[in-house]
Amino acid sequence: MYNRDGDSMRIIIDADACPIVKDIVSLGEKHQLPVLIYHDFAHEIQSDYAQVVLCDTGYQSTDQYIVNEVTTNDVVITQDY
């Protein structure tokens, strides 16, 4: 389902500060795009469609997980700069 070669688009969500996770997942499902939700232990997130990735708690921890995952053609949704 997930292409690490960058040939297909994926939606990657930094869910620690994203108020519309469910809406984004719904759009991904509607368009049959893979969705990855990254969050730390301070949040409890579940999804029937998206892959949920639990990250360590700590400064920029979730951001580093995302940086290590993102490839060409991915869309990253975050509130970080």
PDB file with one MODEL, atoms N, CA, C and O in Angstrom:
MODEL        1
ATOM      1  N   MET A   1       0.815  -1.202   0.000  1.00  0.00           N
ATOM      2  CA  MET A   1       0.000   0.000   0.000  1.00  0.00           C
ATOM      3  C   MET A   1       0.856   1.262   0.000  1.00  0.00           C
ATOM      4  O   MET A   1       0.494   2.249  -0.641  1.00  0.00           O
ATOM      5  N   TYR A   2       1.968   1.250   0.696  1.00  0.00           N
ATOM      6  CA  TYR A   2       2.795   2.440   0.821  1.00  0.00           C
ATOM      7  C   TYR A   2       4.048   2.302  -0.021  1.00  0.00           C
ATOM      8  O   TYR A   2       4.802   1.341   0.124  1.00  0.00           O
ATOM      9  N   ASN A   3       4.264   3.258  -0.893  1.00  0.00           N
ATOM     10  CA  ASN A   3       5.380   3.228  -1.824  1.00  0.00           C
ATOM     11  C   ASN A   3       6.496   4.137  -1.336  1.00  0.00           C
ATOM     12  O   ASN A   3       6.335   5.357  -1.329  1.00  0.00           O
ATOM     13  N   ARG A   4       7.608   3.575  -0.932  1.00  0.00           N
ATOM     14  CA  ARG A   4       8.752   4.363  -0.463  1.00  0.00           C
ATOM     15  C   ARG A   4       9.570   4.928  -1.613  1.00  0.00           C
ATOM     16  O   ARG A   4      10.503   5.695  -1.373  1.00  0.00           O
ATOM     17  N   ASP A   5       9.251   4.572  -2.863  1.00  0.00           N
ATOM     18  CA  ASP A   5       9.991   5.085  -4.007  1.00  0.00           C
ATOM     19  C   ASP A   5       9.536   6.472  -4.417  1.00  0.00           C
ATOM     20  O   ASP A   5      10.182   7.094  -5.261  1.00  0.00           O
ATOM     21  N   GLY A   6       8.462   6.975  -3.860  1.00  0.00           N
ATOM     22  CA  GLY A   6       7.984   8.302  -4.190  1.00  0.00           C
ATOM     23  C   GLY A   6       7.133   8.345  -5.443  1.00  0.00           C
ATOM     24  O   GLY A   6       6.831   9.433  -5.932  1.00  0.00           O
ATOM     25  N   ASP A   7       6.734   7.195  -5.985  1.00  0.00           N
ATOM     26  CA  ASP A   7       5.944   7.166  -7.217  1.00  0.00           C
ATOM     27  C   ASP A   7       4.485   7.513  -6.990  1.00  0.00           C
ATOM     28  O   ASP A   7       3.814   7.969  -7.916  1.00  0.00           O
ATOM     29  N   SER A   8       3.981   7.311  -5.797  1.00  0.00           N
ATOM     30  CA  SER A   8       2.585   7.616  -5.531  1.00  0.00           C
ATOM     31  C   SER A   8       2.489   8.596  -4.369  1.00  0.00           C
ATOM     32  O   SER A   8       3.375   8.653  -3.515  1.00  0.00           O
ATOM     33  N   MET A   9       1.421   9.355  -4.346  1.00  0.00           N
ATOM     34  CA  MET A   9       1.222  10.345  -3.295  1.00  0.00           C
ATOM     35  C   MET A   9       0.693   9.676  -2.032  1.00  0.00           C
ATOM     36  O   MET A   9      -0.156   8.786  -2.085  1.00  0.00           O
ATOM     37  N   ARG A  10       1.212  10.125  -0.907  1.00  0.00           N
ATOM     38  CA  ARG A  10       0.688   9.730   0.396  1.00  0.00           C
ATOM     39  C   ARG A  10       0.414  11.006   1.174  1.00  0.00           C
ATOM     40  O   ARG A  10       1.041  12.036   0.930  1.00  0.00           O
ATOM     41  N   ILE A  11      -0.510  10.937   2.096  1.00  0.00           N
ATOM     42  CA  ILE A  11      -0.777  12.054   2.995  1.00  0.00           C
ATOM     43  C   ILE A  11      -0.190  11.696   4.350  1.00  0.00           C
ATOM     44  O   ILE A  11      -0.532  10.668   4.934  1.00  0.00           O
ATOM     45  N   ILE A  12       0.687  12.543   4.841  1.00  0.00           N
ATOM     46  CA  ILE A  12       1.330  12.326   6.141  1.00  0.00           C
ATOM     47  C   ILE A  12       0.887  13.460   7.062  1.00  0.00           C
ATOM     48  O   ILE A  12       1.069  14.635   6.746  1.00  0.00           O
ATOM     49  N   ILE A  13       0.306  13.095   8.200  1.00  0.00           N
ATOM     50  CA  ILE A  13      -0.257  14.077   9.125  1.00  0.00           C
ATOM     51  C   ILE A  13       0.555  14.122  10.408  1.00  0.00           C
ATOM     52  O   ILE A  13       0.797  13.094  11.041  1.00  0.00           O
ATOM     53  N   ASP A  14       0.979  15.339  10.789  1.00  0.00           N
ATOM     54  CA  ASP A  14       1.551  15.573  12.106  1.00  0.00           C
ATOM     55  C   ASP A  14       0.364  15.859  13.018  1.00  0.00           C
ATOM     56  O   ASP A  14      -0.074  17.003  13.134  1.00  0.00           O
ATOM     57  N   ALA A  15      -0.150  14.828  13.658  1.00  0.00           N
ATOM     58  CA  ALA A  15      -1.421  14.927  14.372  1.00  0.00           C
ATOM     59  C   ALA A  15      -1.311  15.570  15.748  1.00  0.00           C
ATOM     60  O   ALA A  15      -2.334  15.815  16.388  1.00  0.00           O
ATOM     61  N   ASP A  16      -0.110  15.848  16.216  1.00  0.00           N
ATOM     62  CA  ASP A  16       0.037  16.444  17.538  1.00  0.00           C
ATOM     63  C   ASP A  16      -0.637  17.806  17.639  1.00  0.00           C
ATOM     64  O   ASP A  16      -1.065  18.204  18.723  1.00  0.00           O
ATOM     65  N   ALA A  17      -0.738  18.517  16.539  1.00  0.00           N
ATOM     66  CA  ALA A  17      -1.332  19.846  16.578  1.00  0.00           C
ATOM     67  C   ALA A  17      -2.364  20.057  15.478  1.00  0.00           C
ATOM     68  O   ALA A  17      -2.688  21.199  15.151  1.00  0.00           O
ATOM     69  N   CYS A  18      -2.878  18.991  14.911  1.00  0.00           N
ATOM     70  CA  CYS A  18      -3.800  19.103  13.783  1.00  0.00           C
ATOM     71  C   CYS A  18      -5.237  18.871  14.245  1.00  0.00           C
ATOM     72  O   CYS A  18      -5.568  17.774  14.694  1.00  0.00           O
ATOM     73  N   PRO A  19      -6.101  19.891  14.140  1.00  0.00           N
ATOM     74  CA  PRO A  19      -7.474  19.741  14.613  1.00  0.00           C
ATOM     75  C   PRO A  19      -8.412  19.040  13.632  1.00  0.00           C
ATOM     76  O   PRO A  19      -9.562  18.774  13.980  1.00  0.00           O
ATOM     77  N   ILE A  20      -7.958  18.736  12.422  1.00  0.00           N
ATOM     78  CA  ILE A  20      -8.859  18.177  11.405  1.00  0.00           C
ATOM     79  C   ILE A  20      -8.369  16.824  10.879  1.00  0.00           C
ATOM     80  O   ILE A  20      -8.516  16.533   9.692  1.00  0.00           O
ATOM     81  N   VAL A  21      -7.803  16.015  11.735  1.00  0.00           N
ATOM     82  CA  VAL A  21      -7.272  14.712  11.333  1.00  0.00           C
ATOM     83  C   VAL A  21      -8.353  13.864  10.662  1.00  0.00           C
ATOM     84  O   VAL A  21      -8.114  13.285   9.602  1.00  0.00           O
ATOM     85  N   LYS A  22      -9.525  13.787  11.263  1.00  0.00           N
ATOM     86  CA  LYS A  22     -10.596  12.948  10.707  1.00  0.00           C
ATOM     87  C   LYS A  22     -11.015  13.418   9.315  1.00  0.00           C
ATOM     88  O   LYS A  22     -11.296  12.597   8.442  1.00  0.00           O
ATOM     89  N   ASP A  23     -11.058  14.726   9.106  1.00  0.00           N
ATOM     90  CA  ASP A  23     -11.422  15.261   7.790  1.00  0.00           C
ATOM     91  C   ASP A  23     -10.377  14.890   6.738  1.00  0.00           C
ATOM     92  O   ASP A  23     -10.726  14.535   5.613  1.00  0.00           O
ATOM     93  N   ILE A  24      -9.113  14.970   7.099  1.00  0.00           N
ATOM     94  CA  ILE A  24      -8.034  14.634   6.174  1.00  0.00           C
ATOM     95  C   ILE A  24      -8.065  13.145   5.835  1.00  0.00           C
ATOM     96  O   ILE A  24      -7.893  12.762   4.678  1.00  0.00           O
ATOM     97  N   VAL A  25      -8.281  12.316   6.844  1.00  0.00           N
ATOM     98  CA  VAL A  25      -8.372  10.873   6.612  1.00  0.00           C
ATOM     99  C   VAL A  25      -9.545  10.567   5.680  1.00  0.00           C
ATOM    100  O   VAL A  25      -9.418   9.727   4.789  1.00  0.00           O
ATOM    101  N   SER A  26     -10.670  11.227   5.869  1.00  0.00           N
ATOM    102  CA  SER A  26     -11.829  11.020   5.003  1.00  0.00           C
ATOM    103  C   SER A  26     -11.508  11.383   3.552  1.00  0.00           C
ATOM    104  O   SER A  26     -11.903  10.667   2.632  1.00  0.00           O
ATOM    105  N   LEU A  27     -10.799  12.484   3.346  1.00  0.00           N
ATOM    106  CA  LEU A  27     -10.395  12.870   1.989  1.00  0.00           C
ATOM    107  C   LEU A  27      -9.444  11.845   1.382  1.00  0.00           C
ATOM    108  O   LEU A  27      -9.565  11.489   0.210  1.00  0.00           O
ATOM    109  N   GLY A  28      -8.503  11.378   2.186  1.00  0.00           N
ATOM    110  CA  GLY A  28      -7.575  10.360   1.700  1.00  0.00           C
ATOM    111  C   GLY A  28      -8.298   9.093   1.298  1.00  0.00           C
ATOM    112  O   GLY A  28      -8.002   8.502   0.259  1.00  0.00           O
ATOM    113  N   GLU A  29      -9.239   8.679   2.116  1.00  0.00           N
ATOM    114  CA  GLU A  29      -9.999   7.470   1.812  1.00  0.00           C
ATOM    115  C   GLU A  29     -10.855   7.668   0.560  1.00  0.00           C
ATOM    116  O   GLU A  29     -10.939   6.779  -0.286  1.00  0.00           O
ATOM    117  N   LYS A  30     -11.484   8.831   0.449  1.00  0.00           N
ATOM    118  CA  LYS A  30     -12.326   9.129  -0.713  1.00  0.00           C
ATOM    119  C   LYS A  30     -11.532   9.026  -2.018  1.00  0.00           C
ATOM    120  O   LYS A  30     -12.038   8.543  -3.031  1.00  0.00           O
ATOM    121  N   HIS A  31     -10.278   9.492  -1.973  1.00  0.00           N
ATOM    122  CA  HIS A  31      -9.431   9.488  -3.174  1.00  0.00           C
ATOM    123  C   HIS A  31      -8.474   8.296  -3.209  1.00  0.00           C
ATOM    124  O   HIS A  31      -7.588   8.226  -4.061  1.00  0.00           O
ATOM    125  N   GLN A  32      -8.663   7.365  -2.279  1.00  0.00           N
ATOM    126  CA  GLN A  32      -7.870   6.137  -2.188  1.00  0.00           C
ATOM    127  C   GLN A  32      -6.368   6.423  -2.111  1.00  0.00           C
ATOM    128  O   GLN A  32      -5.560   5.773  -2.773  1.00  0.00           O
ATOM    129  N   LEU A  33      -6.019   7.410  -1.289  1.00  0.00           N
ATOM    130  CA  LEU A  33      -4.620   7.746  -1.039  1.00  0.00           C
ATOM    131  C   LEU A  33      -4.215   7.189   0.325  1.00  0.00           C
ATOM    132  O   LEU A  33      -4.987   7.270   1.280  1.00  0.00           O
ATOM    133  N   PRO A  34      -3.025   6.631   0.421  1.00  0.00           N
ATOM    134  CA  PRO A  34      -2.549   6.187   1.726  1.00  0.00           C
ATOM    135  C   PRO A  34      -2.400   7.374   2.677  1.00  0.00           C
ATOM    136  O   PRO A  34      -1.934   8.441   2.277  1.00  0.00           O
ATOM    137  N   VAL A  35      -2.791   7.187   3.919  1.00  0.00           N
ATOM    138  CA  VAL A  35      -2.690   8.229   4.937  1.00  0.00           C
ATOM    139  C   VAL A  35      -1.919   7.670   6.122  1.00  0.00           C
ATOM    140  O   VAL A  35      -2.219   6.583   6.616  1.00  0.00           O
ATOM    141  N   LEU A  36      -0.921   8.426   6.573  1.00  0.00           N
ATOM    142  CA  LEU A  36      -0.153   8.070   7.764  1.00  0.00           C
ATOM    143  C   LEU A  36      -0.370   9.158   8.803  1.00  0.00           C
ATOM    144  O   LEU A  36      -0.223  10.342   8.502  1.00  0.00           O
ATOM    145  N   ILE A  37      -0.715   8.772  10.009  1.00  0.00           N
ATOM    146  CA  ILE A  37      -0.931   9.710  11.103  1.00  0.00           C
ATOM    147  C   ILE A  37       0.167   9.499  12.135  1.00  0.00           C
ATOM    148  O   ILE A  37       0.285   8.416  12.709  1.00  0.00           O
ATOM    149  N   TYR A  38       0.964  10.523  12.370  1.00  0.00           N
ATOM    150  CA  TYR A  38       2.030  10.460  13.365  1.00  0.00           C
ATOM    151  C   TYR A  38       1.612  11.261  14.594  1.00  0.00           C
ATOM    152  O   TYR A  38       1.142  12.392  14.477  1.00  0.00           O
ATOM    153  N   HIS A  39       1.788  10.665  15.774  1.00  0.00           N
ATOM    154  CA  HIS A  39       1.484  11.376  17.018  1.00  0.00           C
ATOM    155  C   HIS A  39       2.321  10.800  18.149  1.00  0.00           C
ATOM    156  O   HIS A  39       2.850   9.693  18.047  1.00  0.00           O
ATOM    157  N   ASP A  40       2.436  11.572  19.237  1.00  0.00           N
ATOM    158  CA  ASP A  40       3.202  11.083  20.379  1.00  0.00           C
ATOM    159  C   ASP A  40       2.266  10.491  21.433  1.00  0.00           C
ATOM    160  O   ASP A  40       1.052  10.428  21.238  1.00  0.00           O
ATOM    161  N   PHE A  41       2.843  10.066  22.536  1.00  0.00           N
ATOM    162  CA  PHE A  41       2.085   9.388  23.590  1.00  0.00           C
ATOM    163  C   PHE A  41       1.036  10.273  24.260  1.00  0.00           C
ATOM    164  O   PHE A  41       0.138   9.767  24.932  1.00  0.00           O
ATOM    165  N   ALA A  42       1.144  11.591  24.081  1.00  0.00           N
ATOM    166  CA  ALA A  42       0.204  12.506  24.722  1.00  0.00           C
ATOM    167  C   ALA A  42      -1.162  12.503  24.042  1.00  0.00           C
ATOM    168  O   ALA A  42      -2.117  13.068  24.574  1.00  0.00           O
ATOM    169  N   HIS A  43      -1.264  11.875  22.874  1.00  0.00           N
ATOM    170  CA  HIS A  43      -2.523  11.843  22.128  1.00  0.00           C
ATOM    171  C   HIS A  43      -2.947  10.399  21.890  1.00  0.00           C
ATOM    172  O   HIS A  43      -2.113   9.503  21.756  1.00  0.00           O
ATOM    173  N   GLU A  44      -4.237  10.196  21.840  1.00  0.00           N
ATOM    174  CA  GLU A  44      -4.756   8.865  21.529  1.00  0.00           C
ATOM    175  C   GLU A  44      -5.563   8.972  20.234  1.00  0.00           C
ATOM    176  O   GLU A  44      -6.632   9.582  20.201  1.00  0.00           O
ATOM    177  N   ILE A  45      -5.042   8.379  19.193  1.00  0.00           N
ATOM    178  CA  ILE A  45      -5.674   8.473  17.879  1.00  0.00           C
ATOM    179  C   ILE A  45      -5.846   7.075  17.307  1.00  0.00           C
ATOM    180  O   ILE A  45      -4.930   6.254  17.364  1.00  0.00           O
ATOM    181  N   GLN A  46      -7.021   6.810  16.758  1.00  0.00           N
ATOM    182  CA  GLN A  46      -7.306   5.535  16.107  1.00  0.00           C
ATOM    183  C   GLN A  46      -7.949   5.820  14.760  1.00  0.00           C
ATOM    184  O   GLN A  46      -8.637   6.827  14.592  1.00  0.00           O
ATOM    185  N   SER A  47      -7.724   4.934  13.809  1.00  0.00           N
ATOM    186  CA  SER A  47      -8.330   5.093  12.492  1.00  0.00           C
ATOM    187  C   SER A  47      -8.557   3.722  11.871  1.00  0.00           C
ATOM    188  O   SER A  47      -7.716   2.829  11.974  1.00  0.00           O
ATOM    189  N   ASP A  48      -9.691   3.576  11.233  1.00  0.00           N
ATOM    190  CA  ASP A  48      -9.978   2.342  10.503  1.00  0.00           C
ATOM    191  C   ASP A  48      -9.312   2.336   9.130  1.00  0.00           C
ATOM    192  O   ASP A  48      -9.133   1.271   8.538  1.00  0.00           O
ATOM    193  N   TYR A  49      -8.944   3.506   8.616  1.00  0.00           N
ATOM    194  CA  TYR A  49      -8.364   3.602   7.275  1.00  0.00           C
ATOM    195  C   TYR A  49      -6.860   3.896   7.305  1.00  0.00           C
ATOM    196  O   TYR A  49      -6.082   3.221   6.631  1.00  0.00           O
ATOM    197  N   ALA A  50      -6.461   4.881   8.071  1.00  0.00           N
ATOM    198  CA  ALA A  50      -5.068   5.346   8.053  1.00  0.00           C
ATOM    199  C   ALA A  50      -4.158   4.458   8.895  1.00  0.00           C
ATOM    200  O   ALA A  50      -4.597   3.765   9.813  1.00  0.00           O
ATOM    201  N   GLN A  51      -2.888   4.507   8.551  1.00  0.00           N
ATOM    202  CA  GLN A  51      -1.870   3.860   9.380  1.00  0.00           C
ATOM    203  C   GLN A  51      -1.486   4.850  10.479  1.00  0.00           C
ATOM    204  O   GLN A  51      -1.084   5.976  10.185  1.00  0.00           O
ATOM    205  N   VAL A  52      -1.606   4.441  11.725  1.00  0.00           N
ATOM    206  CA  VAL A  52      -1.298   5.311  12.861  1.00  0.00           C
ATOM    207  C   VAL A  52       0.067   4.918  13.408  1.00  0.00           C
ATOM    208  O   VAL A  52       0.318   3.753  13.717  1.00  0.00           O
ATOM    209  N   VAL A  53       0.954   5.926  13.522  1.00  0.00           N
ATOM    210  CA  VAL A  53       2.321   5.686  13.984  1.00  0.00           C
ATOM    211  C   VAL A  53       2.524   6.427  15.298  1.00  0.00           C
ATOM    212  O   VAL A  53       2.420   7.653  15.351  1.00  0.00           O
ATOM    213  N   LEU A  54       2.812   5.684  16.347  1.00  0.00           N
ATOM    214  CA  LEU A  54       3.054   6.255  17.665  1.00  0.00           C
ATOM    215  C   LEU A  54       4.528   6.597  17.798  1.00  0.00           C
ATOM    216  O   LEU A  54       5.394   5.748  17.585  1.00  0.00           O
ATOM    217  N   CYS A  55       4.807   7.843  18.151  1.00  0.00           N
ATOM    218  CA  CYS A  55       6.189   8.338  18.249  1.00  0.00           C
ATOM    219  C   CYS A  55       6.561   8.579  19.706  1.00  0.00           C
ATOM    220  O   CYS A  55       5.696   8.683  20.576  1.00  0.00           O
ATOM    221  N   ASP A  56       7.851   8.663  19.951  1.00  0.00           N
ATOM    222  CA  ASP A  56       8.335   8.997  21.279  1.00  0.00           C
ATOM    223  C   ASP A  56       7.880  10.401  21.660  1.00  0.00           C
ATOM    224  O   ASP A  56       7.663  11.253  20.798  1.00  0.00           O
ATOM    225  N   THR A  57       7.739  10.629  22.965  1.00  0.00           N
ATOM    226  CA  THR A  57       7.451  11.960  23.461  1.00  0.00           C
ATOM    227  C   THR A  57       8.772  12.690  23.639  1.00  0.00           C
ATOM    228  O   THR A  57       9.735  12.128  24.161  1.00  0.00           O
ATOM    229  N   GLY A  58       8.813  13.908  23.217  1.00  0.00           N
ATOM    230  CA  GLY A  58      10.030  14.704  23.355  1.00  0.00           C
ATOM    231  C   GLY A  58      10.065  15.793  22.302  1.00  0.00           C
ATOM    232  O   GLY A  58       9.311  15.769  21.330  1.00  0.00           O
ATOM    233  N   TYR A  59      10.946  16.736  22.513  1.00  0.00           N
ATOM    234  CA  TYR A  59      11.068  17.882  21.621  1.00  0.00           C
ATOM    235  C   TYR A  59      11.341  17.428  20.191  1.00  0.00           C
ATOM    236  O   TYR A  59      12.339  16.757  19.929  1.00  0.00           O
ATOM    237  N   GLN A  60      10.466  17.789  19.282  1.00  0.00           N
ATOM    238  CA  GLN A  60      10.591  17.512  17.844  1.00  0.00           C
ATOM    239  C   GLN A  60      10.594  16.022  17.491  1.00  0.00           C
ATOM    240  O   GLN A  60      10.955  15.660  16.371  1.00  0.00           O
ATOM    241  N   SER A  61      10.209  15.176  18.403  1.00  0.00           N
ATOM    242  CA  SER A  61      10.256  13.736  18.157  1.00  0.00           C
ATOM    243  C   SER A  61       9.361  13.323  16.983  1.00  0.00           C
ATOM    244  O   SER A  61       9.808  12.627  16.072  1.00  0.00           O
ATOM    245  N   THR A  62       8.112  13.750  17.010  1.00  0.00           N
ATOM    246  CA  THR A  62       7.195  13.409  15.921  1.00  0.00           C
ATOM    247  C   THR A  62       7.686  13.978  14.605  1.00  0.00           C
ATOM    248  O   THR A  62       7.600  13.325  13.565  1.00  0.00           O
ATOM    249  N   ASP A  63       8.200  15.190  14.652  1.00  0.00           N
ATOM    250  CA  ASP A  63       8.726  15.827  13.435  1.00  0.00           C
ATOM    251  C   ASP A  63       9.867  15.017  12.831  1.00  0.00           C
ATOM    252  O   ASP A  63       9.954  14.891  11.609  1.00  0.00           O
ATOM    253  N   GLN A  64      10.733  14.472  13.661  1.00  0.00           N
ATOM    254  CA  GLN A  64      11.854  13.671  13.158  1.00  0.00           C
ATOM    255  C   GLN A  64      11.372  12.360  12.536  1.00  0.00           C
ATOM    256  O   GLN A  64      11.925  11.912  11.532  1.00  0.00           O
ATOM    257  N   TYR A  65      10.353  11.750  13.123  1.00  0.00           N
ATOM    258  CA  TYR A  65       9.775  10.547  12.515  1.00  0.00           C
ATOM    259  C   TYR A  65       9.264  10.873  11.110  1.00  0.00           C
ATOM    260  O   TYR A  65       9.492  10.112  10.170  1.00  0.00           O
ATOM    261  N   ILE A  66       8.581  11.993  10.975  1.00  0.00           N
ATOM    262  CA  ILE A  66       8.028  12.390   9.681  1.00  0.00           C
ATOM    263  C   ILE A  66       9.139  12.679   8.684  1.00  0.00           C
ATOM    264  O   ILE A  66       9.070  12.232   7.539  1.00  0.00           O
ATOM    265  N   VAL A  67      10.149  13.411   9.094  1.00  0.00           N
ATOM    266  CA  VAL A  67      11.279  13.726   8.206  1.00  0.00           C
ATOM    267  C   VAL A  67      11.919  12.446   7.690  1.00  0.00           C
ATOM    268  O   VAL A  67      12.323  12.384   6.529  1.00  0.00           O
ATOM    269  N   ASN A  68      12.016  11.438   8.522  1.00  0.00           N
ATOM    270  CA  ASN A  68      12.620  10.173   8.110  1.00  0.00           C
ATOM    271  C   ASN A  68      11.704   9.353   7.198  1.00  0.00           C
ATOM    272  O   ASN A  68      12.180   8.442   6.520  1.00  0.00           O
ATOM    273  N   GLU A  69      10.428   9.647   7.165  1.00  0.00           N
ATOM    274  CA  GLU A  69       9.470   8.881   6.370  1.00  0.00           C
ATOM    275  C   GLU A  69       9.152   9.516   5.020  1.00  0.00           C
ATOM    276  O   GLU A  69       8.936   8.801   4.042  1.00  0.00           O
ATOM    277  N   VAL A  70       9.120  10.834   4.950  1.00  0.00           N
ATOM    278  CA  VAL A  70       8.631  11.542   3.771  1.00  0.00           C
ATOM    279  C   VAL A  70       9.504  11.287   2.540  1.00  0.00           C
ATOM    280  O   VAL A  70      10.731  11.230   2.627  1.00  0.00           O
ATOM    281  N   THR A  71       8.831  11.133   1.380  1.00  0.00           N
ATOM    282  CA  THR A  71       9.520  10.952   0.104  1.00  0.00           C
ATOM    283  C   THR A  71       8.886  11.882  -0.928  1.00  0.00           C
ATOM    284  O   THR A  71       7.924  12.593  -0.637  1.00  0.00           O
ATOM    285  N   THR A  72       9.433  11.863  -2.118  1.00  0.00           N
ATOM    286  CA  THR A  72       8.915  12.674  -3.216  1.00  0.00           C
ATOM    287  C   THR A  72       7.432  12.385  -3.432  1.00  0.00           C
ATOM    288  O   THR A  72       6.998  11.236  -3.349  1.00  0.00           O
ATOM    289  N   ASN A  73       6.671  13.420  -3.707  1.00  0.00           N
ATOM    290  CA  ASN A  73       5.232  13.373  -3.989  1.00  0.00           C
ATOM    291  C   ASN A  73       4.356  13.243  -2.756  1.00  0.00           C
ATOM    292  O   ASN A  73       3.132  13.269  -2.887  1.00  0.00           O
ATOM    293  N   ASP A  74       4.923  13.103  -1.564  1.00  0.00           N
ATOM    294  CA  ASP A  74       4.115  13.063  -0.353  1.00  0.00           C
ATOM    295  C   ASP A  74       3.611  14.457   0.000  1.00  0.00           C
ATOM    296  O   ASP A  74       4.255  15.459  -0.312  1.00  0.00           O
ATOM    297  N   VAL A  75       2.455  14.511   0.654  1.00  0.00           N
ATOM    298  CA  VAL A  75       1.909  15.749   1.174  1.00  0.00           C
ATOM    299  C   VAL A  75       1.980  15.652   2.686  1.00  0.00           C
ATOM    300  O   VAL A  75       1.442  14.714   3.275  1.00  0.00           O
ATOM    301  N   VAL A  76       2.646  16.622   3.325  1.00  0.00           N
ATOM    302  CA  VAL A  76       2.768  16.631   4.777  1.00  0.00           C
ATOM    303  C   VAL A  76       1.899  17.759   5.315  1.00  0.00           C
ATOM    304  O   VAL A  76       1.990  18.902   4.866  1.00  0.00           O
ATOM    305  N   ILE A  77       1.061  17.419   6.279  1.00  0.00           N
ATOM    306  CA  ILE A  77       0.178  18.405   6.894  1.00  0.00           C
ATOM    307  C   ILE A  77       0.621  18.586   8.342  1.00  0.00           C
ATOM    308  O   ILE A  77       0.591  17.649   9.140  1.00  0.00           O
ATOM    309  N   THR A  78       1.033  19.819   8.665  1.00  0.00           N
ATOM    310  CA  THR A  78       1.544  20.125   9.986  1.00  0.00           C
ATOM    311  C   THR A  78       1.313  21.601  10.288  1.00  0.00           C
ATOM    312  O   THR A  78       1.044  22.390   9.383  1.00  0.00           O
ATOM    313  N   GLN A  79       1.417  21.966  11.547  1.00  0.00           N
ATOM    314  CA  GLN A  79       1.374  23.377  11.928  1.00  0.00           C
ATOM    315  C   GLN A  79       2.772  23.898  12.202  1.00  0.00           C
ATOM    316  O   GLN A  79       2.939  25.069  12.541  1.00  0.00           O
ATOM    317  N   ASP A  80       3.767  23.056  12.064  1.00  0.00           N
ATOM    318  CA  ASP A  80       5.142  23.483  12.313  1.00  0.00           C
ATOM    319  C   ASP A  80       5.677  24.276  11.125  1.00  0.00           C
ATOM    320  O   ASP A  80       5.184  24.162  10.003  1.00  0.00           O
ATOM    321  N   TYR A  81       6.692  25.077  11.403  1.00  0.00           N
ATOM    322  CA  TYR A  81       7.355  25.837  10.331  1.00  0.00           C
ATOM    323  C   TYR A  81       8.430  25.009   9.684  1.00  0.00           C
ATOM    324  O   TYR A  81       9.099  25.477   8.762  1.00  0.00           O
TER     325      TYR A  81
ENDMDL
END
